[in-house]
């Protein structure tokens, strides 16, 4: 396996999915294929694994590695919320497990030209799918102060986002902000040298906005339950609180028969339980894995089973 991407909590994900021969599994965020190729090795000649990703680099990387498996291997370039269309295309009526390894792959961070990291000076791109016309450069240079404030607040959880948004709007009035280096320089000139954690939040906010990541996640979670066979597993690994909060809330709502406020005299929501918890608390990486792969440090793995 190349160093394109080191899979986080590989065995924990496989255990969570309850991998077995003959079953049908979807990897919604295939990336470099660390999890996906291991899934393909476990389902046998009668099993099927479907991998989707919107990043052309990921598709090329995994396609080059995917020959030689006994399993039926399907790879498609699409946003992960689009996996139901892939199932329809291949006339697959139900699945036995869905894996979502959220966020940015190690390769996307390391590939400086993509603009995902403040550590390399490159074009303010941040697109996971290069077919997407929206870039971080467009947002920073063309969105209103109010829109940028909302992005920094809701997606980056930046303190005092309005001050930062005003700074960017004021700056672009006399010079465009085109590169990651220029963005960092503008921020550092105003605030002094910002800590890496703050810069990470700023870049996270713009990246999520560019790629519509949270809406993608919500849509994919709903589809996973709709397409899951009874006993199938939903396995989601998140790396920051925004994602984990959405996953936690989704699973909570699907594991109860009513989500009405407590003061309602009778149920009005018509909610029906469709999932049960497999792990009550999120699973976290071992100290040994974190030592070997620092990306595992913030990972939280949640597992639920379709009723």
TAZI-V512945 format. One record per run of one state. SS is the DSSP state (H for helix, E for strand, C for the rest). FROM is the first residue (numbers start at 1). LEN is the number of residues. If there is no record, write none. Layout:
SS&FROM&LEN ; SS&FROM&LEN
//
This chain:
C&1&9 ; H&10&8 ; C&18&6 ; E&24&4 ; C&28&6 ; H&34&9 ; C&43&5 ; E&48&6 ; C&54&2 ; H&56&10 ; C&66&6 ; E&72&6 ; C&78&2 ; H&80&10 ; C&90&5 ; E&95&7 ; C&102&4 ; H&106&5 ; C&111&1 ; H&112&3 ; C&115&8 ; E&123&1 ; C&124&12 ; H&136&7 ; C&143&2 ; H&145&10 ; C&155&6 ; H&161&12 ; C&173&6 ; E&179&1 ; H&180&12 ; C&192&4 ; H&196&16 ; C&212&1 ; H&213&15 ; E&228&11 ; C&239&2 ; H&241&14 ; C&255&20 ; E&275&3 ; C&278&5 ; E&283&1 ; C&284&3 ; H&287&6 ; C&293&1 ; H&294&5 ; C&299&1 ; E&300&7 ; C&307&1
//
